[in-house]
Amino acid sequence: MIVLIPAYEPDHQLIKLIRTIQEADPWPTIVVVDDGSGPDFQDVFDDAARLGCHVLSYAVNAGKGHALKSGFAFIAAEFPGHDVVCADSDGQHGVADILAVADRVRGVTATMVLGCRNFSGDVPARSKFGNAVTRWLFRLATGQGIRDTQTGLRGYRADMLPWLLTVHGQRYEYELNLLLEAKQAGYGIDSVEIATVYLDHNSGSHFRPVADSIRIYAPLLKFLGSSFSAFLVDTAAFLVLSALTESLLTAVVGARVISSAVNFLVNRRLVFDHGTEKSLRSAAAGYMALVVILLAANYSIMLALTSVAVPDLLAKLVTEMALLGVSYAVQQRFLFARKVDVPLAGTTLAGTTLAGTTEPADVETHIPALVPAQFQHSGTGNRGHQSTNRFRRIR
């Protein structure tokens, strides 16, 4: 079992965490990734190296997702066949919870394990609100209910590493992308309840509320923007056709045909990252089927509302809001879903052979090139067989 800890400008909590892991269980290998923390934090990583950790480093901060993938690439190359548990460096994850996730990982197949907090007690408002919003959006996008979508305590089977390296995202959005794409890649999601710990009201977090929230929620925000534009087109066409034809059916159908064409092209090209992976003909056929189903639902709901004297415009607003979530979920999960080629056994990922796995040559990977570096961060001590080599990124 490998414990992977991404760290950016860590304090004493990182060393405390390493020591407590080693005291509780002397066998796990610990890999720490210095996400461009800079020279002011050199002593912390030197201490981690002296404790026997493998420390990976690069000069410029690139984000948590990048740090995790750097660690996954190193582990796949140096420790093939080993499961991985990821933990945060700020002391929010207790050793008992880390080991509980590790134990659960050993008992599952093709499944990631989340350490899920229950958010009871003294929880910072921004953390509670952020997780509630993300949890709702995740259910909307996938139909799955996960109590803690933002947890950094996660366990992965060794055979998941090739897939982990192909998922997009460099910062906090990477962990949400893993959850969004897991089902499409054939992986399940399991959970272990863990303690909810926020030290000093989460002052050690480097999460940027505005910038990182935009990254995390970008897919839905783009979809809402596209849907709102289509809604404006649809509403304008509906009002014009209603005035010209005085037929509800003609107005609804005509408006939907016009707005659907606009919405399909925007969603395929701009909203969903994998929208163009499917052929235009296939995507258009699936989209038209969705349009027909939503159109029938749209007409039925509007007919029911207008029959009880609800004004046309108000009925239109209520109907569109009700069907918006359904439309997003279907497009995200099925119509514009990522086309996954799950890696199989014996190939090379960006020059690194992963034992027990194979990946088709056309699968894109997002892993950094890591090479041994001899410089002042290398420690002299070691634990058992663990090397204290320091690594850095070649840019």
Number of C-alpha atoms within 10 A of each C-alpha: 22 21 23 27 26 28 24 24 22 22 15 11 17 22 19 14 21 22 16 14 21 17 11 12 11 12 14 17 23 24 25 27 28 29 25 21 20 15 11 8 15 16 11 20 29 19 18 25 28 20 21 24 27 27 27 27 24 21 15 13 17 15 20 25 23 24 29 26 25 26 29 26 26 22 24 23 17 13 17 17 18 17 21 28 26 28 26 23 27 25 22 19 22 19 20 14 18 21 18 16 28 25 14 18 26 13 9 15 14 17 22 23 23 28 28 24 19 12 19 10 9 11 16 14 10 11 16 14 12 14 18 17 13 20 19 16 17 21 14 20 21 19 13 15 12 18 20 20 23 22 18 22 24 24 30 27 22 25 24 21 23 25 22 21 23 19 20 19 20 18 19 20 21 22 23 19 15 18 20 19 20 19 15 17 18 11 16 15 15 18 20 16 15 20 16 16 18 20 13 8 13 17 11 18 15 12 14 10 11 8 9 15 15 14 16 19 16 15 17 19 14 16 22 17 14 20 24 15 16 22 23 13 18 25 21 14 21 25 16 14 20 19 12 11 11 12 11 18 14 15 21 23 19 17 23 25 17 15 21 20 15 17 22 21 15 20 20 21 12 16 23 21 16 16 24 17 13 16 10 13 9 11 20 17 13 15 21 16 12 17 19 14 11 18 17 14 15 22 17 12 19 24 16 12 18 16 10 8 9 14 12 16 14 12 18 22 13 14 18 19 11 13 15 16 14 14 19 20 18 18 21 24 18 14 22 22 20 20 13 13 13 17 21 14 15 14 19 17 25 14 9 15 18 25 17 13 22 18 19 15 12 7 15 15 16 18 21 21 16 18 13 11 16 11 10 9 22 21 22 13 15 16 16 10 9 16 19 23 20 24 23 21 17 11 9
